[in-house]
């Protein structure tokens, strides 16, 4: 067996076979949000002011936020001289300031049919993506950074422009919880489309199972990086997709097409796992070369625990 891993192992149950849609409150679990929110007391998540409560920027500019003094050198604007310091020391010092910046964020969610699948976990991949989106959007809005939403199918199907108001979070979650994963997706086209909408330098967070051709996706991610955006890719897979826990003859169905395949599970398990490993290794390598964070996620791991682990690793690097 070669190529992409099957999108829907047998006996799959999708979100359509579950109970009524979750309420948006269920995705915003207070105990998780409380933990994520505390990270701003420890370190910065994104270099240019994503997590830091002061939104400190490495760029100097005109701002009301005082940074430090330094000795006057010829060519400095005399308006920046601190005359109070001169009166005390009879030496010329100029004031340095930090530019106050905000980080415009975009949460990009794959809404293809394969995202609506789970084997035996409580949460589908789409549920998992919504929970991650809720935590990340809360964190950005808590830091007064505007965040927007883009839902991807063949093109961007829903879009909410970035806002920093707290009332924006319920609007984002309401949009997501009223969606049903369906059809195929063209992530590459969606990312290219987003690059034309997302102005300035910001943060783009992609949540997808990435069970698709890699080249178009990377082309879209490269376009975003070329525009100056920082990019994080959360690769969300179901536990069964990462471990292949099947035995005997099974019928594999592709959720996004009518294709089916009946095979003896044991005979293809290693080929499948090798194909998946190769797929993810290439994704990781391509993202690394583009300076994109690639974060594999397994739906059997509590999303709050997984997110906190990533944020803490991230904070230690900056």
C-alpha positions as CSV (number, residue, x, y, z in Angstrom):
1,X,0.0,0.0,0.0
2,X,1.4,3.4,-0.9
3,X,0.5,7.0,-1.2
4,X,-1.8,8.9,1.2
5,X,-3.2,7.1,4.2
6,X,-6.9,6.2,4.1
7,X,-9.1,9.0,5.2
8,X,-11.7,6.9,6.8
9,X,-10.9,3.5,8.4
10,X,-13.7,1.0,8.7
11,X,-16.6,1.2,11.2
12,X,-16.0,4.9,11.2
13,X,-18.6,7.1,12.8
14,X,-18.8,10.7,11.8
15,X,-20.3,13.8,13.5
16,X,-23.6,13.2,11.6
17,X,-24.1,9.9,13.5
18,X,-23.6,11.5,16.9
19,X,-26.1,13.4,19.1
20,X,-27.2,16.9,18.5
21,X,-24.5,19.5,17.7
22,X,-22.5,20.6,20.7
23,X,-23.2,24.0,22.2
24,X,-20.5,26.6,21.6
25,X,-19.9,26.7,25.4
26,X,-18.7,23.1,25.4
27,X,-15.7,24.1,23.3
28,X,-14.7,26.9,25.7
29,X,-13.9,24.8,28.8
30,X,-13.1,27.1,31.7
31,X,-10.4,24.9,33.2
32,X,-8.5,24.8,29.9
33,X,-8.9,28.5,29.1
34,X,-7.8,29.4,32.6
35,X,-4.6,27.5,32.1
36,X,-3.9,28.9,28.7
37,X,-4.6,32.4,29.9
38,X,-1.9,32.1,32.6
39,X,0.8,31.6,30.0
40,X,1.1,35.4,29.5
41,X,2.6,35.6,33.0
42,X,5.5,33.4,32.0
43,X,6.7,34.2,28.6
44,X,5.9,35.4,25.1
45,X,4.3,33.1,22.7
46,X,4.8,35.0,19.5
47,X,7.8,37.3,19.0
48,X,6.0,40.5,18.1
49,X,3.5,40.8,20.9
50,X,1.1,37.9,20.5
51,X,1.2,36.7,24.1
52,X,3.1,39.5,26.0
53,X,0.6,41.6,27.9
54,X,2.7,44.7,27.1
55,X,2.8,43.9,23.3
56,X,6.5,44.8,23.4
57,X,8.0,45.1,19.9
58,X,11.6,44.8,19.0
59,X,11.1,47.7,16.6
60,X,11.7,51.2,17.9
61,X,9.3,53.9,17.0
62,X,7.0,56.7,18.2
63,X,5.1,55.4,21.2
64,X,3.9,56.4,24.7
65,X,5.7,53.4,26.2
66,X,9.0,54.4,27.6
67,X,11.8,51.9,27.2
68,X,15.2,53.2,28.4
69,X,17.7,56.0,28.3
70,X,20.9,56.0,26.2
71,X,23.6,58.6,25.7
72,X,23.0,61.3,23.1
73,X,25.0,60.9,19.9
74,X,25.3,63.4,17.1
75,X,22.3,63.1,14.7
76,X,19.8,62.2,17.4
77,X,16.7,64.4,17.5
78,X,17.1,67.0,20.3
79,X,13.4,66.6,21.0
80,X,14.2,63.2,22.5
81,X,16.7,64.6,25.1
82,X,15.5,64.1,28.6
83,X,16.2,67.5,30.2
84,X,15.3,66.2,33.7
85,X,18.2,63.8,33.5
86,X,20.5,66.6,32.2
87,X,19.5,68.8,35.1
88,X,20.6,66.0,37.5
89,X,23.7,64.8,35.7
90,X,24.7,67.6,33.3
91,X,24.9,64.8,30.6
92,X,22.8,64.4,27.6
93,X,20.6,61.3,27.4
94,X,17.8,60.6,24.9
95,X,14.7,58.6,25.6
96,X,14.1,55.4,23.8
97,X,10.6,54.1,23.2
98,X,9.1,50.7,22.3
99,X,6.4,50.6,19.6
100,X,3.1,49.3,20.9
101,X,2.0,46.7,18.4
102,X,-0.8,44.3,18.0
103,X,-0.7,41.0,16.2
104,X,-3.6,40.4,13.8
105,X,-4.4,36.7,13.9
106,X,-6.3,34.3,11.6
107,X,-7.7,30.9,12.6
108,X,-8.1,28.8,9.5
109,X,-10.2,25.6,9.9
110,X,-10.5,22.8,7.4
111,X,-14.2,21.8,7.1
112,X,-13.8,18.9,4.7
113,X,-15.8,15.7,5.3
114,X,-12.7,13.8,6.6
115,X,-12.5,16.3,9.5
116,X,-15.9,15.1,10.7
117,X,-14.7,11.6,11.4
118,X,-13.8,9.7,14.5
119,X,-13.3,6.0,15.2
120,X,-13.9,5.7,18.9
121,X,-13.0,9.0,20.4
122,X,-15.6,11.4,21.8
123,X,-14.5,14.2,19.6
124,X,-14.2,14.2,15.8
125,X,-11.2,16.0,14.3
126,X,-13.5,18.9,13.6
127,X,-14.6,19.1,17.2
128,X,-11.0,19.0,18.3
129,X,-10.2,21.8,15.8
130,X,-13.0,23.9,17.2
131,X,-11.8,23.4,20.8
132,X,-8.3,24.5,19.8
133,X,-9.7,27.5,17.9
134,X,-11.7,28.5,21.0
135,X,-8.6,28.4,23.2
136,X,-6.4,30.2,20.8
137,X,-8.9,32.9,19.9
138,X,-9.6,33.5,23.5
139,X,-5.9,33.9,24.2
140,X,-5.5,36.4,21.3
141,X,-8.6,38.4,22.3
142,X,-7.6,38.4,25.9
143,X,-4.4,40.1,24.8
144,X,-6.4,42.6,22.8
145,X,-5.1,41.2,19.5
146,X,-7.7,41.1,16.7
147,X,-8.4,37.6,15.4
148,X,-10.4,36.4,12.4
149,X,-11.8,33.2,11.1
150,X,-11.6,31.5,7.7
151,X,-13.4,28.2,7.1
152,X,-12.0,26.2,4.1
153,X,-13.7,24.0,1.6
154,X,-12.9,24.2,-2.1
155,X,-12.5,27.9,-1.4
156,X,-13.0,30.0,1.7
157,X,-16.6,29.3,2.6
158,X,-17.0,31.5,5.7
159,X,-14.9,34.4,6.8
160,X,-15.0,36.7,9.8
161,X,-12.7,39.7,9.7
162,X,-10.3,40.1,12.6
163,X,-11.8,41.8,15.7
164,X,-10.5,42.2,19.2
165,X,-13.8,42.7,21.0
166,X,-14.7,40.0,23.5
167,X,-18.1,39.6,21.7
168,X,-16.2,38.4,18.7
169,X,-15.4,35.1,20.2
170,X,-19.0,33.9,20.5
171,X,-19.5,34.9,16.9
172,X,-16.5,32.8,15.8
173,X,-17.7,29.8,17.8
174,X,-21.3,30.1,16.7
175,X,-20.1,30.1,13.1
176,X,-18.0,26.9,13.7
177,X,-20.5,25.0,15.7
178,X,-23.2,25.5,13.1
179,X,-21.1,24.0,10.4
180,X,-21.1,20.4,9.3
181,X,-17.9,19.1,7.7
182,X,-18.6,18.2,4.1
183,X,-17.2,17.5,0.7
184,X,-13.6,18.0,-0.3
185,X,-11.2,20.9,0.4
186,X,-8.6,22.7,-1.5
187,X,-6.4,24.1,1.2
188,X,-3.8,25.5,-1.2
189,X,-6.4,27.6,-2.9
190,X,-7.9,28.8,0.4
191,X,-4.4,29.8,1.7
192,X,-3.7,31.7,-1.5
193,X,-7.1,33.4,-1.1
194,X,-6.4,34.3,2.5
195,X,-3.0,35.8,1.6
196,X,-4.9,38.3,-0.5
197,X,-7.2,39.2,2.3
198,X,-4.8,39.2,5.4
199,X,-3.1,42.6,5.3
200,X,0.1,43.5,7.1
201,X,2.1,41.0,9.1
202,X,0.2,38.7,11.3
203,X,-0.3,35.2,12.6
204,X,-2.0,32.5,10.6
205,X,-3.0,29.3,12.5
206,X,-4.1,26.4,10.2
207,X,-6.0,23.4,11.7
208,X,-6.4,20.5,9.4
209,X,-5.8,16.7,9.1
210,X,-3.7,17.6,6.0
211,X,-4.8,14.3,4.3
212,X,-4.2,15.9,0.9
213,X,-1.5,16.6,-1.6
214,X,1.3,18.5,0.1
215,X,2.6,20.7,-2.7
216,X,-0.5,23.0,-3.1
217,X,-0.7,23.4,0.7
218,X,3.0,24.3,0.9
219,X,2.6,26.8,-1.9
220,X,-0.2,28.5,0.0
221,X,1.9,28.5,3.2
222,X,4.9,29.9,1.4
223,X,2.8,32.7,0.0
224,X,1.7,33.6,3.6
225,X,5.3,33.5,4.8
226,X,6.4,35.7,1.9
227,X,3.8,38.2,2.9
228,X,5.4,38.4,6.4
229,X,3.0,36.3,8.3
230,X,4.0,33.9,11.1
231,X,2.4,30.5,10.5
232,X,1.5,27.6,12.8
233,X,0.1,24.3,11.4
234,X,-1.8,22.0,13.7
235,X,-2.0,18.6,12.0
236,X,-5.0,16.9,13.6
237,X,-5.4,13.2,13.2
238,X,-7.7,10.7,14.8
239,X,-6.2,8.0,17.0
240,X,-7.1,5.3,14.6
241,X,-5.4,7.2,11.7
242,X,-2.1,7.3,13.7
243,X,-2.2,3.7,15.1
244,X,-4.3,1.7,12.6
245,X,-6.0,-0.6,15.3
246,X,-7.8,-2.9,12.8
247,X,-7.8,-6.6,12.3
248,X,-9.3,-9.0,9.7
249,X,-10.8,-8.1,6.4
250,X,-12.1,-4.5,6.5
251,X,-13.8,-2.2,4.0
252,X,-12.1,1.2,3.9
253,X,-14.2,4.1,2.7
254,X,-13.1,7.5,1.5
255,X,-15.4,9.9,3.2
256,X,-14.8,12.5,0.5
257,X,-15.4,10.3,-2.5
258,X,-17.4,7.1,-3.3
259,X,-14.1,5.0,-3.3
260,X,-14.0,1.9,-1.2
261,X,-11.3,-0.8,-0.7
262,X,-11.6,-4.2,1.0
263,X,-8.3,-5.4,2.4
264,X,-6.9,-7.6,5.2
265,X,-5.8,-5.1,7.8
266,X,-2.8,-7.0,9.2
267,X,-1.2,-7.3,5.7
268,X,-1.3,-3.6,5.1
269,X,-0.8,-2.2,8.6
270,X,3.0,-1.6,8.2
271,X,2.6,-0.2,4.7
272,X,0.0,2.2,5.9
273,X,2.0,3.3,8.9
274,X,5.1,3.8,6.7
275,X,3.0,5.9,4.2
276,X,1.6,8.0,7.0
277,X,5.1,8.5,8.6
278,X,6.5,9.6,5.2
279,X,3.6,12.0,4.7
280,X,4.1,13.6,8.1
281,X,7.9,13.7,7.8
282,X,7.7,15.6,4.6
283,X,5.2,18.0,6.0
284,X,7.4,18.6,9.0
285,X,10.5,19.1,6.9
286,X,8.8,21.4,4.4
287,X,7.4,23.5,7.3
288,X,10.8,23.6,9.0
289,X,12.5,24.9,5.9
290,X,9.8,27.6,5.6
291,X,10.2,28.5,9.4
292,X,6.6,27.3,10.1
293,X,5.7,25.5,13.3
294,X,4.4,22.1,12.5
295,X,2.4,20.6,15.5
296,X,1.1,17.0,15.1
297,X,-2.0,16.3,17.3
298,X,-3.8,13.1,18.1
299,X,-7.4,13.3,19.2
300,X,-6.9,10.8,21.9
301,X,-4.8,13.4,23.8
302,X,-6.7,16.0,25.7
303,X,-6.6,19.1,23.5
304,X,-5.9,21.4,26.5
305,X,-2.9,19.3,27.5
306,X,-1.6,19.2,24.0
307,X,-2.0,22.9,23.4
308,X,-0.3,23.8,26.7
309,X,2.6,21.6,26.0
310,X,3.1,23.3,22.6
311,X,2.7,26.8,24.1
312,X,5.2,26.1,26.8
313,X,7.7,24.7,24.3
314,X,7.2,27.7,22.2
315,X,7.6,30.2,25.0
316,X,11.0,28.6,26.0
317,X,12.4,29.3,22.5
318,X,11.8,33.1,22.7
